């Protein structure tokens, strides 16, 4: 098994089960032209987020890390007409591209993009009593994952689902001595989840067109 095989399998399942459309294609193209890093989820991962939100019956979704809005579109498409996604992005350029992409997908009425430090935006959401959110997707700077997790709990309710992306780090997550702050961030994130008796959680390893990684998923059982 190698990267070529993983990519071919990803393409097979994407074409079969999560085909793209003009809005998603334009989002990827616009993000690429603008020079945004290619950190967005894959199509089949986006479809997974959409299905999780639909299974959850989500009406309020929080996304930490917008980038070009690709995963935002997948999430927003899971919403009922009166649902909303609040998505947080630190980079104004990324936010501007995401705003255009979301508008082209005809989802502007359901998506609110907040620009600035995610920590500041999360604190503002708590102060505004903007929660609780039904689904929270954490896909931003990994060293701050523990901070985002703490704020996410403040914006949750019993039944909220929290998904953290990119927790495997090519297997480096097992290295407790890693000097990589991203590795230490996801390790602490997972350890906090494991230590919290109010949650039930697991983590899944994945391989695909973006290599070897995985995600953690937790359900808030009580607060």
MIMARRO-274367 format. One record per residue (C-alpha): residue number from 1; x, z, y negated. Coordinates in Angstrom, 2 decimals, always signed. Layout:
BEGIN
<site><num>NUM</num><X>X</X><Z>Z</Z><Y>Y</Y></site>
...
This chain:
BEGIN
<site><num>1</num><X>+0.00</X><Z>+0.00</Z><Y>+0.00</Y></site>
<site><num>2</num><X>+1.27</X><Z>-0.90</Z><Y>-3.46</Y></site>
<site><num>3</num><X>+0.12</X><Z>-1.54</Z><Y>-7.01</Y></site>
<site><num>4</num><X>-0.89</X><Z>-5.13</Z><Y>-6.25</Y></site>
<site><num>5</num><X>-3.21</X><Z>-3.92</Z><Y>-3.48</Y></site>
<site><num>6</num><X>-4.69</X><Z>-1.16</Z><Y>-5.64</Y></site>
<site><num>7</num><X>-5.38</X><Z>-3.66</Z><Y>-8.43</Y></site>
<site><num>8</num><X>-6.94</X><Z>-6.17</Z><Y>-6.05</Y></site>
<site><num>9</num><X>-9.26</X><Z>-3.51</Z><Y>-4.62</Y></site>
<site><num>10</num><X>-10.18</X><Z>-2.35</Z><Y>-8.12</Y></site>
<site><num>11</num><X>-11.00</X><Z>-5.94</Z><Y>-9.08</Y></site>
<site><num>12</num><X>-13.12</X><Z>-6.41</Z><Y>-5.95</Y></site>
<site><num>13</num><X>-15.24</X><Z>-3.32</Z><Y>-6.57</Y></site>
<site><num>14</num><X>-15.43</X><Z>-3.94</Z><Y>-10.32</Y></site>
<site><num>15</num><X>-16.66</X><Z>-7.50</Z><Y>-9.89</Y></site>
<site><num>16</num><X>-19.13</X><Z>-6.42</Z><Y>-7.24</Y></site>
<site><num>17</num><X>-20.45</X><Z>-3.15</Z><Y>-8.65</Y></site>
<site><num>18</num><X>-19.40</X><Z>-2.81</Z><Y>-12.30</Y></site>
<site><num>19</num><X>-19.30</X><Z>-6.33</Z><Y>-13.77</Y></site>
<site><num>20</num><X>-18.35</X><Z>-6.65</Z><Y>-17.40</Y></site>
<site><num>21</num><X>-20.45</X><Z>-8.11</Z><Y>-20.18</Y></site>
<site><num>22</num><X>-19.81</X><Z>-9.52</Z><Y>-23.65</Y></site>
<site><num>23</num><X>-19.88</X><Z>-6.12</Z><Y>-25.41</Y></site>
<site><num>24</num><X>-17.40</X><Z>-4.55</Z><Y>-23.00</Y></site>
<site><num>25</num><X>-15.18</X><Z>-7.64</Z><Y>-23.06</Y></site>
<site><num>26</num><X>-15.15</X><Z>-7.70</Z><Y>-26.88</Y></site>
<site><num>27</num><X>-14.29</X><Z>-4.01</Z><Y>-26.93</Y></site>
<site><num>28</num><X>-11.23</X><Z>-4.52</Z><Y>-24.75</Y></site>
<site><num>29</num><X>-10.18</X><Z>-7.63</Z><Y>-26.67</Y></site>
<site><num>30</num><X>-10.59</X><Z>-6.02</Z><Y>-30.09</Y></site>
<site><num>31</num><X>-8.68</X><Z>-2.94</Z><Y>-28.97</Y></site>
<site><num>32</num><X>-5.86</X><Z>-5.10</Z><Y>-27.63</Y></site>
<site><num>33</num><X>-5.67</X><Z>-7.25</Z><Y>-30.77</Y></site>
<site><num>34</num><X>-5.52</X><Z>-4.10</Z><Y>-32.92</Y></site>
<site><num>35</num><X>-2.61</X><Z>-2.79</Z><Y>-30.87</Y></site>
<site><num>36</num><X>-4.39</X><Z>+0.22</Z><Y>-29.43</Y></site>
<site><num>37</num><X>-2.72</X><Z>+1.70</Z><Y>-26.34</Y></site>
<site><num>38</num><X>-4.29</X><Z>+0.62</Z><Y>-23.06</Y></site>
<site><num>39</num><X>-5.39</X><Z>+4.13</Z><Y>-22.14</Y></site>
<site><num>40</num><X>-9.10</X><Z>+3.47</Z><Y>-21.71</Y></site>
<site><num>41</num><X>-10.79</X><Z>+4.06</Z><Y>-18.37</Y></site>
<site><num>42</num><X>-11.16</X><Z>+1.16</Z><Y>-15.97</Y></site>
<site><num>43</num><X>-14.54</X><Z>-0.53</Z><Y>-15.54</Y></site>
<site><num>44</num><X>-15.33</X><Z>+1.23</Z><Y>-12.28</Y></site>
<site><num>45</num><X>-14.36</X><Z>+4.57</Z><Y>-13.84</Y></site>
<site><num>46</num><X>-16.61</X><Z>+3.81</Z><Y>-16.80</Y></site>
<site><num>47</num><X>-19.44</X><Z>+3.05</Z><Y>-14.41</Y></site>
<site><num>48</num><X>-18.77</X><Z>+6.37</Z><Y>-12.67</Y></site>
<site><num>49</num><X>-19.11</X><Z>+8.19</Z><Y>-15.99</Y></site>
<site><num>50</num><X>-22.35</X><Z>+6.36</Z><Y>-16.65</Y></site>
<site><num>51</num><X>-23.75</X><Z>+7.30</Z><Y>-13.24</Y></site>
<site><num>52</num><X>-22.69</X><Z>+10.94</Z><Y>-13.64</Y></site>
<site><num>53</num><X>-24.47</X><Z>+11.06</Z><Y>-16.99</Y></site>
<site><num>54</num><X>-27.58</X><Z>+9.48</Z><Y>-15.46</Y></site>
<site><num>55</num><X>-27.55</X><Z>+11.87</Z><Y>-12.50</Y></site>
<site><num>56</num><X>-27.20</X><Z>+14.72</Z><Y>-14.98</Y></site>
<site><num>57</num><X>-30.15</X><Z>+13.43</Z><Y>-16.98</Y></site>
<site><num>58</num><X>-27.88</X><Z>+13.77</Z><Y>-19.99</Y></site>
<site><num>59</num><X>-29.39</X><Z>+13.58</Z><Y>-23.47</Y></site>
<site><num>60</num><X>-26.38</X><Z>+15.01</Z><Y>-25.34</Y></site>
<site><num>61</num><X>-22.87</X><Z>+13.91</Z><Y>-24.43</Y></site>
<site><num>62</num><X>-19.56</X><Z>+14.99</Z><Y>-25.96</Y></site>
<site><num>63</num><X>-16.47</X><Z>+12.83</Z><Y>-25.60</Y></site>
<site><num>64</num><X>-13.06</X><Z>+14.12</Z><Y>-26.66</Y></site>
<site><num>65</num><X>-10.89</X><Z>+11.04</Z><Y>-27.22</Y></site>
<site><num>66</num><X>-12.63</X><Z>+7.84</Z><Y>-28.38</Y></site>
<site><num>67</num><X>-9.79</X><Z>+5.31</Z><Y>-28.57</Y></site>
<site><num>68</num><X>-11.54</X><Z>+1.92</Z><Y>-28.90</Y></site>
<site><num>69</num><X>-14.92</X><Z>+3.14</Z><Y>-27.72</Y></site>
<site><num>70</num><X>-14.86</X><Z>+1.58</Z><Y>-24.24</Y></site>
<site><num>71</num><X>-15.79</X><Z>+4.73</Z><Y>-22.33</Y></site>
<site><num>72</num><X>-18.12</X><Z>+5.67</Z><Y>-25.19</Y></site>
<site><num>73</num><X>-20.18</X><Z>+2.54</Z><Y>-24.53</Y></site>
<site><num>74</num><X>-20.45</X><Z>+3.33</Z><Y>-20.83</Y></site>
<site><num>75</num><X>-21.60</X><Z>+6.85</Z><Y>-21.63</Y></site>
<site><num>76</num><X>-24.05</X><Z>+5.82</Z><Y>-24.35</Y></site>
<site><num>77</num><X>-25.69</X><Z>+3.32</Z><Y>-22.03</Y></site>
<site><num>78</num><X>-26.67</X><Z>+6.20</Z><Y>-19.76</Y></site>
<site><num>79</num><X>-28.73</X><Z>+7.86</Z><Y>-22.49</Y></site>
<site><num>80</num><X>-32.47</X><Z>+7.82</Z><Y>-23.08</Y></site>
<site><num>81</num><X>-33.54</X><Z>+6.28</Z><Y>-26.41</Y></site>
<site><num>82</num><X>-33.37</X><Z>+9.63</Z><Y>-28.21</Y></site>
<site><num>83</num><X>-30.03</X><Z>+10.65</Z><Y>-26.68</Y></site>
<site><num>84</num><X>-26.69</X><Z>+10.85</Z><Y>-28.45</Y></site>
<site><num>85</num><X>-22.95</X><Z>+10.75</Z><Y>-27.86</Y></site>
<site><num>86</num><X>-20.67</X><Z>+12.67</Z><Y>-30.21</Y></site>
<site><num>87</num><X>-17.15</X><Z>+11.32</Z><Y>-29.77</Y></site>
<site><num>88</num><X>-13.99</X><Z>+12.74</Z><Y>-31.36</Y></site>
<site><num>89</num><X>-10.99</X><Z>+10.66</Z><Y>-32.44</Y></site>
<site><num>90</num><X>-7.92</X><Z>+11.82</Z><Y>-34.34</Y></site>
<site><num>91</num><X>-6.68</X><Z>+8.36</Z><Y>-35.38</Y></site>
<site><num>92</num><X>-8.65</X><Z>+6.68</Z><Y>-38.22</Y></site>
<site><num>93</num><X>-7.55</X><Z>+3.19</Z><Y>-37.13</Y></site>
<site><num>94</num><X>-8.79</X><Z>+3.80</Z><Y>-33.61</Y></site>
<site><num>95</num><X>-12.01</X><Z>+5.19</Z><Y>-35.02</Y></site>
<site><num>96</num><X>-12.55</X><Z>+2.10</Z><Y>-37.16</Y></site>
<site><num>97</num><X>-12.07</X><Z>-0.21</Z><Y>-34.17</Y></site>
<site><num>98</num><X>-14.39</X><Z>+1.95</Z><Y>-32.07</Y></site>
<site><num>99</num><X>-17.04</X><Z>+1.87</Z><Y>-34.81</Y></site>
<site><num>100</num><X>-16.99</X><Z>-1.93</Z><Y>-34.78</Y></site>
<site><num>101</num><X>-17.06</X><Z>-2.11</Z><Y>-30.99</Y></site>
<site><num>102</num><X>-19.95</X><Z>+0.32</Z><Y>-30.71</Y></site>
<site><num>103</num><X>-21.89</X><Z>-1.59</Z><Y>-33.39</Y></site>
<site><num>104</num><X>-21.40</X><Z>-4.85</Z><Y>-31.50</Y></site>
<site><num>105</num><X>-22.78</X><Z>-3.13</Z><Y>-28.41</Y></site>
<site><num>106</num><X>-25.89</X><Z>-2.16</Z><Y>-30.45</Y></site>
<site><num>107</num><X>-25.27</X><Z>+1.54</Z><Y>-29.89</Y></site>
<site><num>108</num><X>-24.52</X><Z>+2.78</Z><Y>-33.40</Y></site>
<site><num>109</num><X>-27.78</X><Z>+4.72</Z><Y>-33.59</Y></site>
<site><num>110</num><X>-26.83</X><Z>+6.75</Z><Y>-30.53</Y></site>
<site><num>111</num><X>-23.13</X><Z>+7.34</Z><Y>-31.19</Y></site>
<site><num>112</num><X>-21.54</X><Z>+9.58</Z><Y>-33.81</Y></site>
<site><num>113</num><X>-17.77</X><Z>+9.22</Z><Y>-34.24</Y></site>
<site><num>114</num><X>-15.99</X><Z>+12.15</Z><Y>-35.86</Y></site>
<site><num>115</num><X>-12.50</X><Z>+11.45</Z><Y>-37.19</Y></site>
<site><num>116</num><X>-9.88</X><Z>+14.19</Z><Y>-37.37</Y></site>
<site><num>117</num><X>-8.20</X><Z>+16.79</Z><Y>-35.21</Y></site>
<site><num>118</num><X>-10.33</X><Z>+17.35</Z><Y>-32.12</Y></site>
<site><num>119</num><X>-9.76</X><Z>+21.09</Z><Y>-32.43</Y></site>
<site><num>120</num><X>-11.16</X><Z>+21.05</Z><Y>-35.97</Y></site>
<site><num>121</num><X>-14.06</X><Z>+18.82</Z><Y>-34.93</Y></site>
<site><num>122</num><X>-14.89</X><Z>+21.09</Z><Y>-31.98</Y></site>
<site><num>123</num><X>-14.84</X><Z>+24.15</Z><Y>-34.20</Y></site>
<site><num>124</num><X>-17.18</X><Z>+22.36</Z><Y>-36.61</Y></site>
<site><num>125</num><X>-19.57</X><Z>+21.46</Z><Y>-33.79</Y></site>
<site><num>126</num><X>-19.71</X><Z>+25.10</Z><Y>-32.71</Y></site>
<site><num>127</num><X>-20.28</X><Z>+26.23</Z><Y>-36.30</Y></site>
<site><num>128</num><X>-23.08</X><Z>+23.68</Z><Y>-36.65</Y></site>
<site><num>129</num><X>-24.61</X><Z>+24.84</Z><Y>-33.35</Y></site>
<site><num>130</num><X>-24.50</X><Z>+21.19</Z><Y>-32.30</Y></site>
<site><num>131</num><X>-24.54</X><Z>+22.03</Z><Y>-28.60</Y></site>
<site><num>132</num><X>-25.21</X><Z>+22.50</Z><Y>-25.89</Y></site>
<site><num>133</num><X>-24.00</X><Z>+19.23</Z><Y>-24.41</Y></site>
<site><num>134</num><X>-25.08</X><Z>+18.12</Z><Y>-20.96</Y></site>
<site><num>135</num><X>-21.87</X><Z>+16.22</Z><Y>-20.15</Y></site>
<site><num>136</num><X>-18.43</X><Z>+16.63</Z><Y>-21.71</Y></site>
<site><num>137</num><X>-15.67</X><Z>+14.07</Z><Y>-21.08</Y></site>
<site><num>138</num><X>-12.15</X><Z>+15.19</Z><Y>-22.01</Y></site>
<site><num>139</num><X>-9.72</X><Z>+12.27</Z><Y>-22.33</Y></site>
<site><num>140</num><X>-7.39</X><Z>+12.99</Z><Y>-25.24</Y></site>
<site><num>141</num><X>-3.89</X><Z>+14.44</Z><Y>-25.71</Y></site>
<site><num>142</num><X>-3.17</X><Z>+16.32</Z><Y>-22.51</Y></site>
<site><num>143</num><X>-1.09</X><Z>+19.21</Z><Y>-23.94</Y></site>
<site><num>144</num><X>-4.24</X><Z>+20.37</Z><Y>-25.73</Y></site>
<site><num>145</num><X>-6.49</X><Z>+20.17</Z><Y>-22.66</Y></site>
<site><num>146</num><X>-6.62</X><Z>+23.99</Z><Y>-22.35</Y></site>
<site><num>147</num><X>-7.78</X><Z>+24.25</Z><Y>-25.97</Y></site>
<site><num>148</num><X>-10.39</X><Z>+21.53</Z><Y>-25.46</Y></site>
<site><num>149</num><X>-11.61</X><Z>+23.29</Z><Y>-22.34</Y></site>
<site><num>150</num><X>-12.10</X><Z>+26.55</Z><Y>-24.21</Y></site>
<site><num>151</num><X>-14.12</X><Z>+24.85</Z><Y>-26.96</Y></site>
<site><num>152</num><X>-16.07</X><Z>+22.86</Z><Y>-24.37</Y></site>
<site><num>153</num><X>-17.33</X><Z>+26.05</Z><Y>-22.79</Y></site>
<site><num>154</num><X>-18.59</X><Z>+27.16</Z><Y>-26.20</Y></site>
<site><num>155</num><X>-20.56</X><Z>+23.91</Z><Y>-26.38</Y></site>
<site><num>156</num><X>-21.93</X><Z>+24.11</Z><Y>-22.83</Y></site>
<site><num>157</num><X>-24.96</X><Z>+25.54</Z><Y>-21.05</Y></site>
<site><num>158</num><X>-25.57</X><Z>+26.45</Z><Y>-17.44</Y></site>
<site><num>159</num><X>-25.60</X><Z>+23.07</Z><Y>-15.74</Y></site>
<site><num>160</num><X>-23.21</X><Z>+21.30</Z><Y>-18.10</Y></site>
<site><num>161</num><X>-20.71</X><Z>+19.02</Z><Y>-16.35</Y></site>
<site><num>162</num><X>-17.14</X><Z>+18.83</Z><Y>-17.71</Y></site>
<site><num>163</num><X>-14.89</X><Z>+15.94</Z><Y>-16.65</Y></site>
<site><num>164</num><X>-11.16</X><Z>+15.92</Z><Y>-17.39</Y></site>
<site><num>165</num><X>-9.33</X><Z>+12.61</Z><Y>-16.95</Y></site>
<site><num>166</num><X>-5.71</X><Z>+11.87</Z><Y>-16.00</Y></site>
<site><num>167</num><X>-4.93</X><Z>+15.17</Z><Y>-14.29</Y></site>
<site><num>168</num><X>-2.71</X><Z>+13.87</Z><Y>-11.47</Y></site>
<site><num>169</num><X>+0.01</X><Z>+12.29</Z><Y>-13.63</Y></site>
<site><num>170</num><X>+1.49</X><Z>+10.16</Z><Y>-10.82</Y></site>
<site><num>171</num><X>+1.68</X><Z>+13.31</Z><Y>-8.71</Y></site>
<site><num>172</num><X>+3.69</X><Z>+15.26</Z><Y>-11.30</Y></site>
<site><num>173</num><X>+0.89</X><Z>+17.84</Z><Y>-11.57</Y></site>
<site><num>174</num><X>+2.37</X><Z>+19.68</Z><Y>-8.58</Y></site>
<site><num>175</num><X>+5.66</X><Z>+20.30</Z><Y>-10.43</Y></site>
<site><num>176</num><X>+5.36</X><Z>+23.75</Z><Y>-11.99</Y></site>
<site><num>177</num><X>+8.78</X><Z>+23.31</Z><Y>-13.60</Y></site>
<site><num>178</num><X>+8.00</X><Z>+20.00</Z><Y>-15.29</Y></site>
<site><num>179</num><X>+9.28</X><Z>+19.69</Z><Y>-18.84</Y></site>
<site><num>180</num><X>+6.51</X><Z>+17.23</Z><Y>-19.64</Y></site>
<site><num>181</num><X>+3.96</X><Z>+18.92</Z><Y>-21.95</Y></site>
<site><num>182</num><X>+1.25</X><Z>+16.59</Z><Y>-20.60</Y></site>
<site><num>183</num><X>+1.84</X><Z>+17.87</Z><Y>-17.08</Y></site>
<site><num>184</num><X>+1.85</X><Z>+21.47</Z><Y>-18.24</Y></site>
<site><num>185</num><X>-1.32</X><Z>+20.82</Z><Y>-20.24</Y></site>
<site><num>186</num><X>-3.27</X><Z>+19.52</Z><Y>-17.26</Y></site>
<site><num>187</num><X>-1.88</X><Z>+22.25</Z><Y>-15.00</Y></site>
<site><num>188</num><X>-3.06</X><Z>+24.94</Z><Y>-17.39</Y></site>
<site><num>189</num><X>-6.41</X><Z>+23.15</Z><Y>-17.77</Y></site>
<site><num>190</num><X>-6.94</X><Z>+23.13</Z><Y>-14.00</Y></site>
<site><num>191</num><X>-5.77</X><Z>+26.73</Z><Y>-13.67</Y></site>
<site><num>192</num><X>-8.24</X><Z>+27.87</Z><Y>-16.33</Y></site>
<site><num>193</num><X>-11.05</X><Z>+26.11</Z><Y>-14.49</Y></site>
<site><num>194</num><X>-10.01</X><Z>+27.68</Z><Y>-11.19</Y></site>
<site><num>195</num><X>-9.84</X><Z>+31.16</Z><Y>-12.69</Y></site>
<site><num>196</num><X>-13.29</X><Z>+31.02</Z><Y>-14.28</Y></site>
<site><num>197</num><X>-15.90</X><Z>+32.41</Z><Y>-11.90</Y></site>
<site><num>198</num><X>-18.67</X><Z>+30.82</Z><Y>-13.96</Y></site>
<site><num>199</num><X>-17.61</X><Z>+27.35</Z><Y>-12.82</Y></site>
<site><num>200</num><X>-17.55</X><Z>+25.35</Z><Y>-9.62</Y></site>
<site><num>201</num><X>-15.03</X><Z>+22.53</Z><Y>-9.64</Y></site>
<site><num>202</num><X>-12.90</X><Z>+20.06</Z><Y>-7.75</Y></site>
<site><num>203</num><X>-10.33</X><Z>+17.37</Z><Y>-8.48</Y></site>
<site><num>204</num><X>-10.10</X><Z>+13.85</Z><Y>-7.06</Y></site>
<site><num>205</num><X>-6.99</X><Z>+11.71</Z><Y>-6.73</Y></site>
<site><num>206</num><X>-7.41</X><Z>+8.02</Z><Y>-7.52</Y></site>
<site><num>207</num><X>-5.41</X><Z>+4.83</Z><Y>-7.17</Y></site>
<site><num>208</num><X>-6.30</X><Z>+1.62</Z><Y>-8.93</Y></site>
<site><num>209</num><X>-5.32</X><Z>-0.97</Z><Y>-11.49</Y></site>
<site><num>210</num><X>-3.80</X><Z>+1.76</Z><Y>-13.67</Y></site>
<site><num>211</num><X>-1.77</X><Z>+3.32</Z><Y>-10.89</Y></site>
<site><num>212</num><X>-1.97</X><Z>+6.79</Z><Y>-9.36</Y></site>
<site><num>213</num><X>-3.94</X><Z>+9.46</Z><Y>-11.17</Y></site>
<site><num>214</num><X>-7.19</X><Z>+11.39</Z><Y>-10.86</Y></site>
<site><num>215</num><X>-9.78</X><Z>+13.54</Z><Y>-12.55</Y></site>
<site><num>216</num><X>-11.14</X><Z>+17.07</Z><Y>-12.46</Y></site>
<site><num>217</num><X>-14.86</X><Z>+17.78</Z><Y>-12.57</Y></site>
<site><num>218</num><X>-16.49</X><Z>+21.16</Z><Y>-13.15</Y></site>
<site><num>219</num><X>-20.06</X><Z>+22.39</Z><Y>-13.34</Y></site>
<site><num>220</num><X>-20.90</X><Z>+25.35</Z><Y>-15.55</Y></site>
<site><num>221</num><X>-23.02</X><Z>+27.65</Z><Y>-13.39</Y></site>
<site><num>222</num><X>-23.39</X><Z>+30.50</Z><Y>-15.87</Y></site>
<site><num>223</num><X>-22.22</X><Z>+31.57</Z><Y>-19.32</Y></site>
